[in-house]
């Protein structure tokens, strides 16, 4: 399943916060160490701004991890995405059944009345 852009931003945000807290860095201290502005970090963590590859590298390097690790969803993110997907699939299945039932009813009514157009 391909994640939506918004969920990728959320994954990045959650991971930055998690790793930053492991180091007990405030946003200000972490931003300074990474060489970015506090406002930029606040926007990234708030899912209001995406990162360039250069910024992603700075963040990962400051946290002593690889860039890809900032984009790996944790189990909580995966569970939310899967629940949304299951809900969507359930809704589609329900809609499909309703449409089939409606078409079948209309067909039977037309067949019984002999009224075919």
PASEBA-1860 file (N, C-alpha, C; in nm, 3 decimals):
! residues 117
1> XXXXXXXX> 0.084/-0.117/0.000/0.000/0.000/0.000/0.089/0.124/0.000 ~ 0.058/0.217/-0.090/0.136/0.339/-0.105/0.084/0.445/-0.008 ~ 0.173/0.497/0.081/0.128/0.599/0.176/0.091/0.729/0.105 ~ -0.003/0.803/0.159/-0.041/0.932/0.106/0.062/1.035/0.149 ~ 0.079/1.144/0.070/0.179/1.246/0.107/0.160/1.299/0.248 ~ 0.034/1.320/0.292/0.012/1.372/0.425/0.063/1.275/0.530 ~ 0.043/1.146/0.506/0.087/1.049/0.606/0.239/1.040/0.610 ~ 0.305/1.064/0.496/0.452/1.063/0.494/0.503/1.181/0.577
9> XXXXXXXX> 0.438/1.295/0.564/0.478/1.410/0.647/0.459/1.378/0.795 ~ 0.348/1.311/0.827/0.319/1.276/0.966/0.423/1.177/1.018 ~ 0.460/1.080/0.935/0.562/0.982/0.974/0.693/1.053/1.003 ~ 0.733/1.142/0.912/0.857/1.219/0.932/0.849/1.300/1.061 ~ 0.738/1.368/1.080/0.718/1.449/1.200/0.731/1.365/1.327 ~ 0.658/1.254/1.330/0.661/1.167/1.449/0.801/1.114/1.477 ~ 0.873/1.075/1.371/1.007/1.021/1.391/1.106/1.126/1.437 ~ 1.098/1.245/1.381/1.187/1.353/1.427/1.163/1.379/1.575
17> XXXXXXXX> 1.037/1.392/1.613/1.004/1.417/1.754/1.056/1.305/1.843 ~ 1.033/1.180/1.800/1.074/1.065/1.881/1.225/1.064/1.901 ~ 1.301/1.076/1.792/1.447/1.073/1.804/1.500/1.195/1.878 ~ 1.440/1.311/1.851/1.483/1.434/1.919/1.464/1.422/2.070 ~ 1.352/1.364/2.110/1.324/1.346/2.253/1.418/1.245/2.316 ~ 1.458/1.144/2.238/1.556/1.046/2.289/1.686/1.116/2.329 ~ 1.722/1.219/2.255/1.843/1.296/2.286/1.814/1.406/2.388 ~ 1.687/1.420/2.426/1.643/1.524/2.517/1.674/1.663/2.464
25> XXXXXXXX> 1.658/1.678/2.331/1.678/1.808/2.267/1.545/1.883/2.262 ~ 1.549/2.010/2.292/1.435/2.096/2.265/1.437/2.123/2.114 ~ 1.331/2.180/2.063/1.331/2.216/1.921/1.444/2.315/1.892 ~ 1.463/2.408/1.981/1.566/2.511/1.961/1.706/2.449/1.955 ~ 1.734/2.362/2.050/1.867/2.300/2.057/1.890/2.210/1.937 ~ 1.789/2.132/1.901/1.802/2.041/1.787/1.819/2.119/1.657 ~ 1.740/2.223/1.639/1.749/2.304/1.517/1.889/2.365/1.504 ~ 1.940/2.415/1.616/2.074/2.474/1.616/2.179/2.370/1.577
33> XXXXXXXX> 2.172/2.252/1.635/2.268/2.146/1.605/2.258/2.100/1.459 ~ 2.135/2.100/1.405/2.114/2.056/1.267/2.145/2.166/1.166 ~ 2.157/2.289/1.214/2.188/2.399/1.123/2.067/2.448/1.045 ~ 1.950/2.439/1.107/1.828/2.492/1.046/1.762/2.585/1.146 ~ 1.665/2.661/1.100/1.597/2.753/1.192/1.496/2.676/1.278 ~ 1.470/2.731/1.393/1.370/2.672/1.483/1.233/2.674/1.416 ~ 1.203/2.780/1.342/1.075/2.790/1.272/1.062/2.679/1.167 ~ 1.170/2.651/1.095/1.166/2.544/0.995/1.138/2.411/1.063
41> XXXXXXXX> 1.207/2.382/1.171/1.185/2.257/1.244/1.042/2.251/1.296 ~ 0.993/2.362/1.349/0.855/2.366/1.397/0.757/2.337/1.284 ~ 0.782/2.392/1.167/0.696/2.367/1.051/0.704/2.222/1.003 ~ 0.821/2.164/1.007/0.837/2.024/0.966/0.764/1.933/1.065 ~ 0.787/1.957/1.194/0.720/1.875/1.296/0.570/1.898/1.298 ~ 0.526/2.014/1.253/0.384/2.045/1.247/0.321/2.005/1.115 ~ 0.397/1.936/1.029/0.350/1.888/0.898/0.308/2.003/0.806 ~ 0.365/2.120/0.824/0.332/2.234/0.739/0.437/2.255/0.630
49> XXXXXXXX> 0.548/2.185/0.641/0.658/2.204/0.545/0.725/2.070/0.519 ~ 0.758/2.047/0.393/0.833/1.928/0.356/0.981/1.964/0.358 ~ 1.066/1.863/0.359/1.210/1.886/0.368/1.278/1.860/0.234 ~ 1.386/1.930/0.212/1.470/1.900/0.096/1.558/1.782/0.134 ~ 1.620/1.721/0.037/1.709/1.609/0.068/1.826/1.657/0.155 ~ 1.869/1.779/0.133/1.979/1.836/0.213/1.938/1.850/0.360 ~ 1.817/1.901/0.383/1.767/1.917/0.520/1.745/1.782/0.585 ~ 1.692/1.687/0.509/1.671/1.552/0.562/1.804/1.492/0.607
57> XXXXXXXX> 1.908/1.514/0.529/2.041/1.464/0.564/2.093/1.531/0.691 ~ 2.072/1.663/0.702/2.115/1.735/0.823/2.045/1.680/0.948 ~ 1.914/1.658/0.936/1.837/1.608/1.050/1.885/1.469/1.091 ~ 1.899/1.382/0.992/1.942/1.244/1.021/2.082/1.242/1.080 ~ 2.171/1.320/1.023/2.310/1.324/1.072/2.314/1.371/1.218 ~ 2.235/1.470/1.250/2.230/1.522/1.387/2.178/1.416/1.484 ~ 2.090/1.329/1.434/2.031/1.224/1.518/2.111/1.092/1.512 ~ 2.221/1.093/1.436/2.306/0.974/1.419/2.230/0.855/1.361
65> XXXXXXXX> 2.145/0.882/1.262/2.071/0.776/1.194/2.077/0.801/1.044 ~ 2.033/0.703/0.966/2.024/0.719/0.821/1.895/0.792/0.787 ~ 1.897/0.860/0.674/1.780/0.937/0.631/1.655/0.851/0.624 ~ 1.669/0.729/0.570/1.551/0.645/0.551/1.481/0.613/0.682 ~ 1.557/0.613/0.792/1.496/0.580/0.922/1.395/0.686/0.966 ~ 1.409/0.807/0.913/1.312/0.912/0.946/1.181/0.894/0.870 ~ 1.181/0.805/0.771/1.062/0.785/0.688/0.995/0.650/0.710 ~ 1.044/0.575/0.809/0.984/0.444/0.838/0.869/0.465/0.937
73> XXXXXXXX> 0.750/0.422/0.897/0.636/0.438/0.990/0.651/0.348/1.111 ~ 0.613/0.399/1.227/0.612/0.312/1.343/0.482/0.234/1.341 ~ 0.468/0.138/1.427/0.350/0.051/1.427/0.221/0.130/1.442 ~ 0.222/0.234/1.521/0.103/0.316/1.543/0.057/0.380/1.413 ~ 0.153/0.436/1.335/0.120/0.497/1.207/0.065/0.393/1.111 ~ 0.128/0.274/1.109/0.084/0.167/1.020/-0.057/0.123/1.056 ~ -0.084/0.109/1.185/-0.217/0.065/1.230/-0.324/0.166/1.187 ~ -0.296/0.295/1.201/-0.392/0.397/1.161/-0.418/0.390/1.011
81> XXXXXXXX> -0.312/0.375/0.932/-0.326/0.366/0.787/-0.405/0.242/0.748 ~ -0.374/0.129/0.814/-0.445/0.005/0.784/-0.592/0.016/0.823 ~ -0.623/0.079/0.936/-0.762/0.097/0.978/-0.837/0.182/0.876 ~ -0.773/0.290/0.830/-0.835/0.376/0.729/-0.861/0.297/0.602 ~ -0.763/0.216/0.563/-0.776/0.135/0.441/-0.888/0.034/0.457 ~ -0.894/-0.034/0.571/-0.999/-0.133/0.594/-1.135/-0.067/0.595 ~ -1.144/0.052/0.655/-1.271/0.124/0.657/-1.313/0.161/0.516 ~ -1.217/0.208/0.436/-1.247/0.244/0.298/-1.291/0.123/0.219
89> XXXXXXXX> -1.221/0.012/0.236/-1.255/-0.110/0.166/-1.392/-0.160/0.208 ~ -1.420/-0.152/0.337/-1.552/-0.194/0.389/-1.661/-0.106/0.329 ~ -1.637/0.024/0.321/-1.734/0.116/0.262/-1.758/0.084/0.115 ~ -1.649/0.056/0.042/-1.663/0.022/-0.099/-1.741/-0.108/-0.118 ~ -1.711/-0.206/-0.035/-1.784/-0.333/-0.043/-1.932/-0.312/-0.015 ~ -1.962/-0.232/0.084/-2.101/-0.203/0.119/-2.170/-0.131/0.005 ~ -2.102/-0.034/-0.055/-2.158/0.039/-0.169/-2.183/-0.055/-0.286 ~ -2.087/-0.143/-0.312/-2.101/-0.240/-0.421/-2.224/-0.328/-0.399
97> XXXXXXXX> -2.241/-0.377/-0.279/-2.357/-0.462/-0.248/-2.487/-0.385/-0.266 ~ -2.490/-0.260/-0.224/-2.610/-0.177/-0.239/-2.644/-0.156/-0.387 ~ -2.543/-0.130/-0.467/-2.564/-0.108/-0.609/-2.616/-0.235/-0.676 ~ -2.553/-0.348/-0.645/-2.596/-0.476/-0.701/-2.740/-0.506/-0.662 ~ -2.771/-0.483/-0.535/-2.907/-0.508/-0.485/-3.007/-0.419/-0.557 ~ -2.974/-0.292/-0.574/-3.062/-0.197/-0.641/-3.083/-0.236/-0.787 ~ -2.975/-0.270/-0.856/-2.985/-0.310/-0.997/-3.069/-0.436/-1.010 ~ -3.044/-0.530/-0.921/-3.121/-0.656/-0.924/-3.269/-0.629/-0.902
105> XXXXXXXX> -3.301/-0.542/-0.808/-3.441/-0.509/-0.780/-3.504/-0.441/-0.901 ~ -3.431/-0.349/-0.963/-3.485/-0.281/-1.081/-3.503/-0.379/-1.197 ~ -3.412/-0.470/-1.214/-3.421/-0.571/-1.320/-3.542/-0.660/-1.298 ~ -3.559/-0.707/-1.174/-3.674/-0.793/-1.142/-3.806/-0.719/-1.165 ~ -3.812/-0.592/-1.126/-3.932/-0.512/-1.144/-3.963/-0.497/-1.293 ~ -3.862/-0.470/-1.373/-3.880/-0.455/-1.517/-3.921/-0.587/-1.580 ~ -3.860/-0.695/-1.533/-3.890/-0.828/-1.585/-4.034/-0.867/-1.553 ~ -4.075/-0.841/-1.428/-4.212/-0.874/-1.386/-4.316/-0.791/-1.462
113> XXXXX> -4.284/-0.666/-1.488/-4.381/-0.578/-1.555/-4.376/-0.592/-1.707 ~ -4.267/-0.654/-1.755/-4.249/-0.667/-1.900/-4.214/-0.534/-1.964 ~ -4.175/-0.439/-1.885/-4.144/-0.305/-1.933/-3.993/-0.290/-1.952 ~ -3.945/-0.323/-2.072/-3.801/-0.309/-2.103/-3.784/-0.193/-2.201 ~ -3.690/-0.110/-2.173/-3.667/0.004/-2.263/-3.537/-0.016/-2.334
END
